[in-house]
């Protein structure tokens, strides 16, 4: 039976057309699997499923994930981490090892809103993972989300009333009033790669879009899991941001707007 698989062009280029076609026909694809992102069960016969190819220096491992968690893509990881996943006895162990090898694949929740700074409304995105983010090679007991972002150039937020500094090489992609992705510098300084990508483009309000087109800049705030939550109103979102900042649990950066 054909599976509900997504095979990206990057994955197809790595595994070849013949293997990709076999997967799409259901010959080599599993029915049930453990999602390599959220580690919960999935079924490629019942729900859209992403093929995720983990590639080391010498080894490649094809894994599967809910399409609602992450898109089909090629993920570069260190060979020793990939070998550790290959040697794992059970599928769940392999999923744990792969998740530890590439923790930035943790599911990131993104909320858009307007933030008032010095009397002017600024378009903002608030990023919060659904679970703690581990550092590659760590035992996963410490949430390293903020330290990892600080290493990327994000700055701690002490006062939400102060506009964060620009982060070189990063941008926010909006097209036709929909939020598509947050882009970061590509490996080796080559172009840009998606740091976060919407499973389906997210609609932004006319007010948000107008403010973004006026300033050509988007403020991106990020906080660890449990810091912000889903806030139904922008005043409540502002209160949550200020509380996170007061607790030292908020970082931010300004990024140019790509698109319209």
Beta strands, then each sheet from edge to edge (+ up, - down):
strand 1: 5-6
strand 2: 32-34
strand 3: 41-43
strand 4: 49-55
strand 5: 60-66
strand 6: 73-76
strand 7: 108-117
strand 8: 120-129
strand 9: 155-156
strand 10: 166-175
strand 11: 178-185
strand 12: 192-203
strand 13: 217-223
strand 14: 251-259
sheet 1: 1+ 4+ 5-
sheet 2: 1+ 4+ 6+
sheet 3: 2+ 3-
sheet 4: 7+ 8- 13- 14+ 9-
sheet 5: 7+ 8- 13- 14+ 10+ 11- 12+
end
